[in-house]
Amino acid sequence: MSLLFGGLAALGWGVADYLASIASREGGTLRANIIAQVSGLAVLTLVVVASGDLAAALSKGTAVVWALGLLGAGLVTFATQAFYTALQLGKTAIVSPISSSYGAVTTLLCWLGGAAIGGRALLGLLLAVVGVAAIAARGGPDTPHRAAPRARLPPGVSWALMSAVAYGLTFHVFGTLVAPVLGPMVPIWLARLVAPIVLVAAGRLRPAPAPGPWRWWIASITGVLATAAGVACGFGLVYGDIAVVTVLGSLSTAVTVVLALILRGERFSRGQAVGVALTLLGIVLLNL
């Protein structure tokens, strides 16, 4: 069961991130994100209502916990929008591992909060930081021979870094303050509920041309796959081995990278390839 749920989570998240890159480039980041969030909300609402998780959360959650949940929902909305923007501007095989290194941020926050960090987690943190630095280094196959007057990050990397920090903050808030009271699914459901409202308001401030039907379909599948992956991971954590499920789930970034390399023909420098490998290894170690 652990291998099944963990594998489904990795496959779902990995394919969803790759499809998100298509939807963001073709239909715009705001609309792609809104459609993905709404489709995911529809699936997750069925899950939390049918399982009784929402009713239990409403009875146990205090005003303070729900307020913290709203804070986390706002953070993850920004994180997802930053990630979609990174996918639109940069190479999927580069920005996806950077965004997925948010575990390093969460681990660092836990350490700052007084939690002890084991040697394996510390090694994972260091590998993730070094890997991200190598990925962000200028000098890939698409880089001009003439050096720029100022060092600049590759396209999309700054947004990927912001999404990693925001995701790390989100999971720290959810994991330590919200999920212990509301359960693992309801905070994600709350985030899915808040995100479309915030994104629609943002869209009114920055109108964009409507995407075609194919782009709507891609974005919808993205939301459903990402939500299904989260549900599979949740079931795996309950009915399977936590270590196996979390490690397999963390390999979703590898799925996204492979899809980008094969289907899109993306390339990067040797240094960036080493950085991707180090980041993926660091992510796995952080989830052990």
C-alpha positions in Angstrom: 0.0 0.0 0.0 2.8 2.4 0.8 4.4 1.9 -2.6 1.1 2.3 -4.3 0.0 5.5 -2.6 3.5 7.0 -2.7 3.9 6.2 -6.3 0.5 7.6 -7.2 1.3 10.8 -5.3 4.6 11.2 -7.1 3.1 10.5 -10.5 0.1 12.8 -9.9 2.1 15.8 -8.6 4.8 15.3 -11.3 2.4 15.2 -14.2 0.4 18.0 -12.7 3.4 20.3 -12.5 4.3 19.6 -16.1 0.8 20.3 -17.3 0.8 23.5 -15.3 3.8 24.7 -17.3 1.8 24.1 -20.5 -1.3 25.8 -19.1 0.7 28.8 -17.8 2.5 29.4 -21.0 -0.5 29.0 -23.3 -3.3 30.5 -21.2 -1.7 32.9 -18.7 -0.7 32.2 -15.1 -3.7 33.7 -13.4 -6.4 31.9 -15.4 -4.5 28.6 -15.4 -4.1 28.8 -11.6 -7.8 29.7 -11.1 -9.0 26.8 -13.2 -6.7 24.4 -11.5 -7.7 25.6 -8.0 -11.5 25.4 -8.8 -11.3 21.9 -10.3 -9.2 20.8 -7.3 -11.6 22.4 -4.9 -14.5 20.4 -6.4 -12.7 17.1 -5.9 -11.4 17.9 -2.4 -14.9 19.2 -1.2 -16.3 15.7 -2.0 -13.4 14.1 0.0 -13.7 16.2 3.1 -17.5 16.1 3.2 -17.8 12.4 2.5 -15.0 11.5 5.0 -16.5 13.8 7.8 -13.2 15.7 8.1 -14.9 19.0 7.4 -17.6 18.5 10.0 -15.0 17.4 12.6 -12.8 20.4 11.8 -15.7 22.8 12.2 -16.5 21.4 15.6 -12.9 21.3 16.9 -11.3 24.4 15.3 -11.1 27.6 17.2 -11.2 31.1 15.7 -7.4 31.4 16.1 -6.8 28.1 14.3 -9.1 29.1 11.4 -7.4 32.5 11.2 -4.0 30.7 11.0 -5.5 28.5 8.3 -6.5 31.6 6.4 -3.0 32.9 6.7 -1.6 29.7 5.4 -4.1 29.7 2.6 -2.9 33.2 1.6 0.7 32.1 1.6 0.1 29.0 -0.5 -1.9 31.1 -3.0 1.0 33.4 -3.5 3.4 30.4 -3.6 1.4 28.6 -6.3 1.0 31.8 -8.4 4.8 32.4 -8.1 5.4 28.8 -9.2 3.1 29.2 -12.2 4.9 32.4 -13.1 8.2 30.6 -12.9 6.9 27.8 -15.1 5.7 30.4 -17.6 9.0 32.3 -17.8 11.7 29.6 -17.2 12.5 26.0 -18.0 10.4 23.5 -16.2 13.3 21.2 -15.5 15.1 24.1 -13.7 12.4 25.9 -11.8 10.5 22.8 -10.6 13.3 21.4 -8.4 13.9 24.9 -7.0 10.3 25.3 -6.0 10.2 21.8 -4.6 13.1 22.5 -2.2 10.6 24.2 0.2 11.3 21.4 2.6 14.7 23.1 3.4 12.8 26.3 4.4 10.4 24.3 6.6 13.3 22.4 8.2 15.1 25.6 8.9 12.0 27.2 10.5 11.6 24.2 12.7 15.2 24.4 13.8 14.8 28.1 14.5 11.7 27.2 16.6 13.9 24.9 18.8 13.4 21.6 17.1 16.4 19.3 16.8 17.7 18.5 13.3 19.2 15.1 12.7 22.3 14.6 10.6 20.3 13.3 7.6 18.0 16.3 7.6 21.0 18.6 7.9 22.7 17.0 5.0 19.5 17.2 3.0 19.2 20.9 3.8 22.8 21.6 2.7 22.4 19.6 -0.5 19.2 21.4 -1.4 20.8 24.8 -0.8 24.0 23.9 -2.8 21.8 22.4 -5.5 19.6 25.4 -5.9 22.6 27.7 -6.0 24.1 25.5 -8.8 20.8 25.5 -10.7 20.5 29.3 -10.4 24.0 29.8 -11.7 24.2 31.6 -15.1 25.7 29.6 -17.9 23.5 27.1 -19.7 23.3 26.1 -23.4 21.0 29.1 -24.1 23.3 31.7 -22.5 25.0 34.1 -24.8 28.8 34.0 -25.0 29.2 37.6 -24.0 28.8 38.1 -20.3 26.0 40.4 -19.1 27.1 43.6 -17.3 25.3 42.4 -14.2 24.8 38.9 -12.9 21.2 37.9 -13.4 19.3 34.7 -12.5 18.0 32.5 -15.3 14.4 33.2 -16.3 11.9 32.2 -13.7 14.4 31.3 -11.0 13.6 34.3 -8.8 9.9 33.4 -8.9 10.8 29.8 -8.1 12.8 30.9 -5.1 9.9 33.0 -3.9 7.5 30.1 -4.3 9.9 27.8 -2.3 10.1 30.3 0.6 6.3 30.8 0.6 5.6 27.0 0.4 8.0 26.4 3.2 6.3 29.0 5.4 2.9 27.6 4.5 3.8 24.0 5.4 5.3 25.2 8.7 2.1 27.0 9.6 -0.1 24.2 8.5 2.0 21.4 9.9 2.7 22.9 13.3 -0.4 25.0 14.1 -3.3 24.1 11.8 -3.3 20.4 10.7 -2.9 19.0 14.3 -6.4 20.5 15.0 -8.2 20.5 11.7 -6.6 17.4 10.2 -4.4 17.0 7.1 -7.1 17.6 4.4 -9.1 20.5 5.6 -6.2 23.1 5.5 -5.6 22.1 1.9 -9.3 22.4 1.2 -9.3 25.9 2.8 -6.4 26.9 0.6 -8.3 25.7 -2.5 -11.3 27.7 -1.3 -9.4 30.9 -0.7 -7.1 30.8 -3.8 -9.8 31.4 -6.5 -11.2 34.4 -4.6 -7.8 36.0 -4.3 -6.8 35.2 -7.9 -10.1 36.4 -9.4 -9.6 39.7 -7.5 -6.1 40.0 -8.8 -7.3 39.2 -12.3 -9.6 42.1 -12.3 -6.7 44.4 -11.6 -4.7 42.8 -14.5 -7.0 41.7 -17.3 -5.7 39.1 -19.8 -7.0 37.5 -23.0 -9.1 34.4 -22.4 -7.4 31.1 -23.2 -8.9 28.6 -25.7 -10.9 25.5 -24.7 -7.8 23.2 -24.8 -6.0 25.4 -22.3 -9.0 25.3 -19.9 -8.9 21.5 -20.2 -5.2 21.3 -19.4 -5.6 23.5 -16.4 -8.6 21.5 -15.1 -6.7 18.2 -15.4 -3.8 19.9 -13.5 -6.0 20.7 -10.5 -7.6 17.3 -10.4 -4.3 15.5 -10.6 -2.7 17.6 -8.0 -5.6 17.1 -5.6 -5.8 13.4 -6.3 -2.1 13.1 -5.5 -2.6 14.9 -2.2 -5.4 12.5 -1.3 -3.3 9.5 -2.2 -0.5 10.8 -0.1 -2.9 11.4 2.8 -4.2 7.9 2.6 -0.7 6.6 2.4 0.3 8.4 5.5 -2.6 6.9 7.4 -2.6 3.3 6.0 1.0 2.9 4.9 4.6 3.5 6.0 5.1 7.2 6.5 8.7 7.2 5.5 8.1 5.3 2.3 5.1 7.4 1.2 6.9 10.7 1.9 10.1 9.8 0.1 8.2 8.5 -2.9 6.0 11.6 -3.0 9.0 13.8 -2.9 10.2 12.2 -6.2 7.4 14.0 -8.0 9.9 16.6 -9.1 12.0 14.0 -10.8 8.9 13.0 -12.8 8.4 16.6 -13.9 12.0 17.0 -14.8 12.0 13.8 -16.9 8.8 14.9 -18.7 10.3 18.3 -19.5 13.5 16.7 -20.8 11.8 14.1 -23.0 8.6 15.9 -24.2 9.9 19.4 -24.4 13.6 18.8 -25.1 14.8 21.2 -22.4 18.5 21.4 -21.8 20.8 22.8 -19.1 24.4 23.1 -18.4 26.5 20.5 -16.6 26.6 22.6 -13.5 22.8 22.9 -13.6 22.4 19.2 -14.1 24.5 18.6 -11.1 22.4 21.1 -9.2 19.2 19.4 -10.1 20.6 16.0 -9.0 21.8 17.5 -5.6 18.5 19.2 -5.1 16.5 16.1 -5.7 18.8 14.1 -3.4 18.4 16.8 -0.7 14.6 16.7 -1.1 14.6 13.0 -0.6 16.8 13.2 2.5 14.6 16.0 4.0 11.6 13.7 3.6 13.2 10.6 5.2 
